[in-house]
Amino acid sequence: MKIEHSDSTAVTEADLHALVDGLLPAARIEAVTMWLREHPADAARVAAWQAQRAQLQGLHRGLLDEAVPTALTDALRPTWRLGWPLQMAMAASLLAVGVFSGWWLHAMTGTAATASLAIATPSFVQEARVAHVVYTPEQRHPVEVGVDQREHLMQWLSKRLGAKLSTPDLSALGFSLVGGRLLPGTEGQARAQFMYEATSGERVTLHVSVLAANQQSTETAFRFASDGAAQSFYWVDGRFGYALTGTQSKDKLAVLGERAYQQLTVSHTSGSKP
């Protein structure tokens, strides 16, 4: 399927899927994101694919941490009641399997490494980058509710996410809150996006998620993720997942992110209901 853009650049289904997977070539990003800004229905489809991708990545992930079943480990132990020739044959077979496995793993190193990196990035970070690319270029409607209705904005989003939300004050670093919007997330969960803007016109967005129990963390670690169109400084704090996204340098995003983290840690109450 091809989608003709106003500048005659063909935007295909493959382009949209590549954007979701973080595989879209840099040369195609501008055309695809421009299309999404002008076509909310396709932007919603992209968000739905993002959520579906996150669900698939999460299937049976806990099995990776489980121990090898005892029945399998017992089967590999030699049984001395067997005849010596049979034991030698089994040993030779296991050696052959080991050599083949080593060769196969070597051949698959690149693919496995790529897959592990994709799984390592939380789904809410991928959602945050897509939403940032879609909404930050908007001039007339960058947010659903503006900062002039801040109290209503916070009550509304807190109710939809099921937790009391707050927004950091980044004005000391040159970024003022513009407003926010409600976004779709994994398994029908709601997300919140808050947009900040500098006097120069550059923007950053703070994406907030209330995570499922198996995604929560008691330790906070700061990380970066990038797909070429934008990069995110993200962290998990208790039941909240935060992703500060922009096109700024890593150093600048880190400064903004650390300021946001300091304020949010003090202000939000993890167990409270709105």
N, C-alpha and C positions, 0 to 999 in steps of 0.2 A: 504493500500500500504506500502510495506517495501522497504527500500533502504539499500543495503548492503554496509557497509563501509569497507575499506581495513583491519581494525583490526577485522572484522567479527562481529562488533557490529551493530545490526539492528537499523537503523534510520527510523522512520515511519512518515507518514503525521501528526499523532497526536503529535509527538515530535516537528515538525516545527510549528504547530499551538500553542502549549503550549509555545514555545519560544516567539512568537509574543504577546501572552496574559500575559506573565510574570508568567506563571504557571509551567514552566519546572523544574523538581526536580534538585537540585544542582548536583546530581550524573550523570545526563544526559547532562549537559551543555557542557562539554569538547568534547564529541563525536559528538554532534549536530553542534557545532561551527566549529569543524574540517571539518565536511562534507561540511558546507557552504563555508568555505575557499577554498575547492578544487572543488566546483561545483557552478560557478557564476550564472547559470540558476536558481538553487534553491534559491540562495541568492536573486536574483531579484524577485522570487515569494514571498519570505518572506517579502521583502520590499513592494510589491504590496498589500499583505494581511494587512500589517501594515497600509497602507494608507486607505484601505477599512474599517478597524476597526475604524479608526479615523473619517471617514465620517459617519458611523453608529452612533457613540457616539455623533456626533454633531447634528443629526437630531432632530428638534423641541426642542433643549435645551432651547431656549428663553421662551418657554411656562412655564417653572418652575418658572419664575419670574413674571408671569402675575397674576393679581388679580382674585379671584374666580368670575365667571359670576354672575351678579346681579340676573338673573332669578333663579339661584340655591339658593342663600342666601335668596331671598324672599320666596322661597318654604318652607324654614325651619322655617319661622316666624309663630307663631300661629295666626289664624284668629278667633276673638271672636264671629263672627256671627255663627260659628259652635256650635252645641250642646255640652254641657259639657261632656257627655260620649264619643263623638267622639274625643274631645280634649284630654281626658285622654288616649284613645286608641292610638292616635298619639304620645303622650309623651312616653307611654310605648314602642312603636315601636322604637322611636328614642333612648331610653335608651338601648334597646336590641341591636340595631345596634352599639351603642357606645361601649358596653361591648364586642361584637364580634370583632369590629375593633381593640380594645385595645389588645385582645388576639392574633389576627392575626398579628398585628404589632410587638408584643413581639416575636412571633414565627419566624418572618421574619427578626429580627434585624441583625443577622449575615450576611444574604445574602444582605440586603440593604446596610449595612456598607461597605461590600466588593465592591459592585457596585459603591457606591459613591466615594470610594477611587480611583477606576479605572478611573472614569470620571474626577476626579480632576487633574490627571496628564495629561498635554497637550500632544497631539499626537506627536509633534515634539521631545519631550523628549524620547518617546518610539522609534521613528525612530533613534534617536541619539545612543541609547544603542545598538540596533541591528547592526547598521553600525559600531560602535566601536568594537563589538565582532567579526564581520566578517573581518574587515580590519587590525586591529592592529597587529595580529600575522604575517602578510605578511612580508617577509624579502626582496624579490626581487622587489615586486611591491606594496609597502604600499600606494602609492599615484599615481594619474594620471599625475600630473605635479609637478616636484620637485622645491625646493626653489631656485635652480640655475636659474629658469625661473619665478621668483616671479612676475615681472611686467606683464608678459603674463598671469600668473595664476589669478592675481587679476582682470585684465581687462575682462578675459573670464568669471569668476564666477560672477562678478558684472553685466555683460551683461545678463547672463542667469537668474539671480535672479531679475533683474530689479531694483537694488539699488546699490549704491556705497559701496563696502565692504572694510574692513581693517582687519589686523591681529594684535593681541597684541604681544608684545615682552616679553616672559617669561624666557629669558636667565638668568636674575638675580636670578631666582628661580631654575635654573638648567635644564630648558627645552628649546630646540632649535626647530625652525620650520623645519619640514621635507618637507612639501608641502601640496597639497590639492587635492580634487576630487569633481566632481559633483555627486549629489545623487537625486533619485526621492523622491517626497513628496506627500502630500495629494492633491487630485484633479489635478494631473498632474503638480503640482508646483515643481520647482527646489529647491534643498537644497545644501548647501556647507559644506564640512567637511575639517577641517584643522588639521593636525597631528603634534604633538610635541613629541620630544624624549629626554630623559636624557642620560648622558654618561653611566649610568648603564644599559641602554636598555629599561627601563620602558617607557611607552607611555601614552599620554592623547590625546583626540581629542576634538576639538571645533566644534560643529554643529551649523550652522547658518541658520535661516529661516526668510523669509520676510512674515509676517503674514497678513491674511485677516483683514478687518476693525473690524469685531466683535471679533477678538482675541487680538487686540492691547490693550495696557494699558498705562496710563499716570503716573502710580505709579510702581516703581520697587520693587519687592519682591524676595528675594533669597530663594530657596527651594532645597531639596534633593529628589531623587527618586532612588530606587534600585530594581533590579530584580534577584539578586543573582550572576549574571555573571559580572555585572559592575554597578556602581552607577553614577548618574549625579548631578552636582551642576548647577542649571538652573535659568534663569530669563527672563523676558520680558521687553524690553526697547523701548517704542514707538512701531514702526512697526516691530522691530526685536525680534526674539526669539533665545536665546543662551542656549546651553547645553554643559558644560564641563564634559566629561565622562572619567572615568578611574577605575582602581581597587585599587587605593590608599585609605587611610583613609579619612573620612569626613573632618577632620581638614586640611589635606594637600590639598584636592580638594578645600576647601573653600578659602584657601590662594591663590591658583592659580586662582580661579574664581574671587576673589575680585580684584586681579591685572589685570586680563583681563577686567573686568567691568570698572575699572578706566580708562584704556587706550581707550577702545572702546567708552565710553561715550564722551570722548573728540574728538576722531578722526572721528566717523561716522556722516554724515549729513542725518537726517531722510528723508528729502524731496528731496534729490538730485537724479538725474538719472545718470547712468554711461556714 
